[in-house]
Amino acid sequence: QVQLVESGGGLAQAGGSLRLSCAASGRTFSRYAMGWFRQAPGKEREFVAAINWRSSGTRYADSVKGRFTISRDNANNTVYLQMNSLKPEDTAVYYCAAARNAYTVVNTIRGPDFGTWGKGTLVTVSS
């Protein structure tokens, strides 16, 4: 069983940047695609970004393309989300997730393909 712990959330001004981290433990991290999701107050959880097991493939929600970058460090069992040009509408709890199955491709990956979730970290962007 894998455990995921997010960090790096906080308060940022519009136009600013934050970097989220997700530390994984408990299984062979390097075999699994990882993703970031977010849930704003009163809204459903939505997909933000995903990266495959060897960092050769990534996918982003249209709302964050060109502003957010997902990356991973398999040696340190960590996945990152670099968030630039933040907007107030990026305010949400951000969740890290690990795919259920090893070697999942990310070009069609969806929420149900992820089997383990962190507890989330709050990002607040002020205007």
BAFI-3210 file (N, C-alpha, C; in Angstrom, 3 decimals, decimal comma, padded with zeros to 6 digits):
// residues 127
n [1|2|3|4|5|6|7|8|9|10|11|12|13|14|15|16|17|18|19|20|21|22|23|24|25|26|27|28|29|30|31|32|33|34|35|36|37|38|39|40|41|42|43|44|45|46|47|48|49|50|51|52|53|54|55|56|57|58|59|60|61|62|63|64|65|66|67|68|69|70|71|72|73|74|75|76|77|78|79|80|81|82|83|84|85|86|87|88|89|90|91|92|93|94|95|96|97|98|99|100|101|102|103|104|105|106|107|108|109|110|111|112|113|114|115|116|117|118|119|120|121|122|123|124|125|126|127]
n.u [000,842|000,584|001,569|000,758|001,883|001,202|002,693|003,569|001,554|-000,290|-000,612|-000,813|-000,212|-002,123|-000,688|001,597|003,738|003,781|005,104|004,191|004,698|004,813|005,269|005,989|005,512|005,962|005,568|006,817|007,546|008,435|007,216|004,697|002,207|001,599|-000,519|-002,072|-004,830|-007,573|-009,804|-012,127|-013,911|-017,239|-017,283|-016,785|-014,182|-011,400|-009,358|-005,923|-003,169|-000,966|001,624|003,706|005,323|008,043|008,533|008,291|005,942|003,310|000,294|-002,130|-004,752|-006,810|-007,139|-004,831|-002,684|000,466|000,962|001,269|003,493|004,181|006,304|008,679|010,690|012,135|014,134|013,902|011,316|009,244|006,817|006,136|004,441|004,731|003,538|002,795|002,092|-000,291|-003,826|-006,806|-008,837|-007,511|-007,528|-007,900|-008,146|-005,452|-004,733|-002,624|-002,148|-001,850|-001,518|-003,565|-002,556|000,563|002,648|000,744|-000,566|-000,681|-002,128|-004,818|-005,636|-007,742|-009,707|-010,794|-008,742|-006,843|-005,708|-004,839|-004,759|-003,619|-003,990|-004,307|-003,482|-003,875|-004,304|-004,353|-005,192|-004,859|-006,466]
n.v [-001,186|002,174|005,306|008,741|012,041|015,356|018,609|022,119|023,857|026,971|030,536|032,691|035,453|036,671|035,938|035,036|032,317|028,865|025,827|022,584|019,571|016,002|013,361|009,974|006,702|003,223|001,472|000,431|003,227|004,197|002,773|003,661|005,785|009,189|011,716|014,980|016,467|018,726|020,409|022,804|025,018|024,000|022,764|020,006|017,539|017,925|017,008|017,858|017,464|014,934|012,447|010,072|006,918|007,136|009,745|010,461|011,128|013,457|015,057|017,642|019,607|021,785|024,241|024,783|024,514|025,506|027,018|025,445|022,855|019,476|017,184|014,583|012,829|009,999|008,797|009,884|009,394|011,284|013,561|016,524|019,695|022,450|025,628|028,378|031,833|032,191|032,182|033,590|031,706|029,333|028,617|026,110|022,845|020,800|017,618|014,809|011,870|008,346|006,014|003,075|000,826|-000,461|001,193|002,658|004,474|007,990|009,528|009,019|008,839|008,830|009,979|007,575|005,796|006,148|004,987|005,572|008,187|011,342|013,433|016,044|019,509|022,900|025,519|028,923|031,671|035,019|037,963]
n.w [000,000|-000,883|000,460|000,423|000,751|000,670|000,261|000,501|-000,147|000,275|000,703|-002,054|-004,244|-007,016|-010,128|-009,025|-007,824|-006,833|-005,490|-005,358|-003,541|-003,424|-001,449|-001,664|-000,346|000,416|-001,775|-005,008|-006,316|-008,802|-010,840|-011,346|-012,741|-011,857|-010,467|-010,239|-008,698|-008,103|-005,841|-005,632|-003,391|-003,028|-005,473|-007,783|-007,613|-009,789|-012,576|-012,863|-013,663|-015,026|-014,944|-016,527|-015,633|-016,211|-016,772|-019,431|-020,557|-020,268|-019,146|-019,215|-017,741|-019,645|-018,462|-017,051|-018,697|-019,927|-017,724|-015,432|-014,343|-014,233|-012,605|-011,758|-009,360|-009,314|-007,871|-005,394|-004,739|-005,228|-006,428|-008,234|-008,531|-010,268|-010,105|-011,891|-012,690|-011,229|-010,660|-009,196|-009,511|-009,319|-006,742|-004,385|-002,832|-003,291|-004,517|-004,465|-006,401|-006,986|-009,611|-010,083|-011,364|-012,540|-014,927|-016,372|-019,083|-019,733|-021,508|-021,677|-019,111|-016,212|-013,383|-012,031|-012,586|-010,752|-007,633|-005,101|-002,796|-001,567|001,373|000,768|000,050|000,798|-001,467|-001,842|-003,721|-003,948|-005,187]
ca.u [000,000|001,372|001,091|001,100|001,796|001,428|003,172|003,883|000,426|-000,252|-001,220|-000,033|-000,921|-002,337|000,536|002,707|004,067|003,931|005,534|003,677|005,434|004,087|006,204|005,351|006,206|005,198|005,654|007,779|007,019|008,864|006,431|003,315|001,867|001,163|-001,347|-002,566|-006,213|-007,917|-011,216|-012,448|-015,103|-018,516|-017,135|-016,296|-012,749|-011,066|-008,010|-005,010|-002,013|-000,492|002,930|003,883|006,291|009,429|008,546|008,293|004,620|002,541|-000,990|-002,609|-006,058|-006,694|-007,124|-003,505|-001,642|001,328|001,214|001,669|004,379|004,319|007,577|008,876|012,048|011,951|015,161|013,450|009,895|008,518|006,252|006,014|003,593|005,151|002,395|003,181|001,023|-001,478|-005,044|-007,713|-009,606|-006,698|-007,741|-008,488|-007,319|-004,758|-004,504|-001,726|-002,734|-001,038|-002,306|-003,819|-001,772|001,870|002,877|-000,441|-000,297|-001,378|-002,892|-006,245|-005,839|-008,840|-009,790|-010,935|-007,507|-005,978|-006,203|-004,366|-004,855|-003,151|-005,018|-004,486|-002,849|-004,691|-003,703|-005,232|-004,630|-005,581|-006,467]
ca.v [000,000|003,388|006,481|009,990|013,212|016,591|019,791|023,246|024,761|028,210|031,730|033,360|036,508|036,433|036,130|034,431|030,905|027,915|024,504|021,517|018,316|014,842|012,304|008,659|005,615|002,003|000,540|000,866|004,487|004,466|002,020|004,130|007,153|010,028|012,823|016,012|016,873|019,803|020,592|024,131|025,011|023,870|022,168|018,641|017,373|017,928|016,630|018,965|017,034|013,579|012,136|008,623|006,386|007,489|011,175|010,671|011,562|014,258|015,575|018,756|020,197|022,991|025,432|025,017|024,366|026,661|027,666|024,437|021,804|018,316|016,478|013,586|012,398|008,612|008,450|010,369|009,059|012,545|014,202|017,962|020,503|023,846|026,430|029,758|032,715|031,744|032,972|033,308|030,489|028,162|028,335|024,779|021,833|020,018|016,248|013,951|010,544|007,333|005,102|001,751|-000,195|-000,044|001,512|003,246|005,613|009,155|010,303|008,794|008,533|009,548|009,819|006,175|005,044|006,391|004,182|006,059|009,642|012,021|014,158|017,344|020,718|024,025|026,632|030,074|032,716|036,272|038,859]
ca.w [000,000|-000,974|001,187|-000,251|001,618|-000,069|000,984|-000,357|-000,334|001,037|000,116|-003,085|-004,957|-008,438|-010,879|-008,306|-008,038|-005,729|-005,894|-004,516|-003,522|-002,938|-001,089|-001,704|000,332|000,581|-002,887|-006,024|-006,861|-010,168|-011,821|-011,389|-013,106|-010,744|-010,910|-009,336|-008,858|-007,173|-005,551|-005,126|-002,534|-003,705|-006,801|-007,824|-007,848|-011,210|-012,995|-013,137|-014,450|-014,780|-015,516|-016,533|-014,664|-016,521|-017,111|-020,884|-020,988|-019,331|-019,648|-018,396|-017,990|-020,479|-017,610|-016,461|-019,716|-020,100|-016,432|-014,452|-014,837|-013,362|-012,759|-010,715|-009,033|-008,875|-006,885|-004,091|-004,577|-005,079|-007,618|-008,026|-009,400|-010,293|-010,515|-012,188|-013,169|-010,513|-010,765|-008,072|-009,784|-008,978|-005,321|-004,197|-002,180|-004,313|-004,100|-005,213|-006,563|-007,647|-010,445|-009,525|-012,056|-013,022|-016,334|-016,993|-019,950|-019,203|-022,484|-021,461|-017,702|-015,588|-011,939|-011,566|-012,798|-009,601|-006,532|-003,807|-002,738|-000,381|002,114|000,147|000,564|000,375|-002,204|-001,901|-004,558|-003,742|-006,364]
c.u [000,882|000,733|001,606|000,893|002,168|001,970|003,383|002,738|000,570|-000,950|-000,278|-000,882|-001,121|-001,075|001,752|002,861|004,070|004,411|005,018|004,564|004,538|005,099|005,458|006,193|005,332|005,193|006,614|007,207|007,270|008,055|005,066|003,200|001,354|000,355|-001,625|-004,006|-006,462|-009,423|-011,413|-013,708|-016,385|-018,461|-016,643|-014,776|-012,468|-009,604|-007,179|-003,877|-001,655|000,839|003,128|005,087|007,719|009,569|008,578|006,954|003,929|001,230|-001,495|-004,055|-005,859|-006,528|-005,753|-002,371|-000,853|001,650|001,745|002,567|004,468|005,656|007,701|010,344|011,920|012,981|014,733|011,962|009,024|008,002|005,967|004,963|004,049|004,013|002,840|001,963|-000,310|-002,621|-005,934|-008,513|-008,792|-006,844|-008,491|-007,617|-006,746|-004,391|-003,525|-002,366|-001,783|-001,938|-002,450|-002,853|-000,451|001,835|001,639|-000,037|-001,149|-002,229|-004,394|-006,568|-006,931|-008,853|-009,902|-009,683|-006,532|-006,561|-005,807|-004,298|-004,217|-004,296|-005,210|-003,723|-003,583|-003,844|-004,729|-004,537|-005,483|-005,440|-005,844]
c.v [001,243|004,477|007,729|011,158|014,452|017,683|020,916|024,200|026,006|029,323|032,359|034,468|036,112|036,805|035,495|032,954|030,147|026,601|023,494|020,286|017,213|013,730|010,987|007,635|004,370|001,040|001,129|002,053|004,612|003,717|002,641|005,567|007,889|011,201|013,822|016,341|018,041|019,879|021,959|024,052|024,939|023,239|020,728|018,631|017,294|017,579|017,881|018,522|015,601|013,376|010,630|008,212|006,830|008,928|011,454|011,140|012,338|014,685|016,618|019,099|021,472|024,246|025,752|024,882|025,652|027,378|026,683|023,405|020,687|017,645|015,464|013,258|010,987|008,187|008,836|010,178|010,296|013,015|015,658|018,562|021,952|024,674|027,881|030,535|032,345|032,742|032,668|032,030|029,214|027,803|027,026|023,977|020,957|018,647|015,554|012,563|009,632|006,380|003,743|000,714|000,377|000,246|002,023|004,424|006,794|009,888|010,091|008,570|009,418|009,276|008,382|005,322|005,218|005,688|004,669|007,566|010,157|012,772|015,577|018,467|021,916|025,096|027,745|031,180|033,966|037,185|040,202]
c.w [000,000|-000,129|000,488|000,693|000,817|000,860|-000,021|-000,618|000,526|000,303|-000,898|-003,696|-006,408|-009,211|-010,244|-008,601|-006,722|-006,321|-004,874|-004,639|-002,985|-002,704|-000,995|-000,964|000,293|-000,577|-003,912|-006,788|-008,353|-011,216|-012,109|-011,874|-011,869|-011,291|-009,804|-009,717|-007,903|-006,986|-004,911|-004,274|-003,359|-005,080|-006,692|-008,030|-009,348|-011,427|-013,279|-014,056|-014,092|-015,476|-015,474|-015,696|-014,941|-017,006|-018,605|-021,404|-019,886|-019,977|-018,666|-018,729|-018,797|-019,622|-017,032|-017,473|-019,885|-018,808|-015,391|-015,128|-013,802|-013,650|-011,625|-010,547|-008,474|-007,836|-005,472|-003,862|-004,386|-006,433|-007,261|-008,951|-009,251|-010,875|-010,668|-012,680|-012,522|-010,646|-009,560|-008,279|-009,601|-007,500|-005,145|-003,247|-003,286|-003,744|-005,043|-005,294|-007,315|-008,423|-009,781|-010,075|-012,557|-014,515|-017,069|-017,870|-019,486|-020,231|-022,357|-019,987|-017,108|-014,094|-011,465|-011,763|-011,640|-008,379|-005,159|-003,853|-001,454|000,273|001,609|000,827|-000,040|-000,307|-002,299|-002,680|-004,403|-004,953|-006,037]
res [q|v|q|l|v|e|s|g|g|g|l|a|q|a|g|g|s|l|r|l|s|c|a|a|s|g|r|t|f|s|r|y|a|m|g|w|f|r|q|a|p|g|k|e|r|e|f|v|a|a|i|n|w|r|s|s|g|t|r|y|a|d|s|v|k|g|r|f|t|i|s|r|d|n|a|n|n|t|v|y|l|q|m|n|s|l|k|p|e|d|t|a|v|y|y|c|a|a|a|r|n|a|y|t|v|v|n|t|i|r|g|p|d|f|g|t|w|g|k|g|t|l|v|t|v|s|s]
***
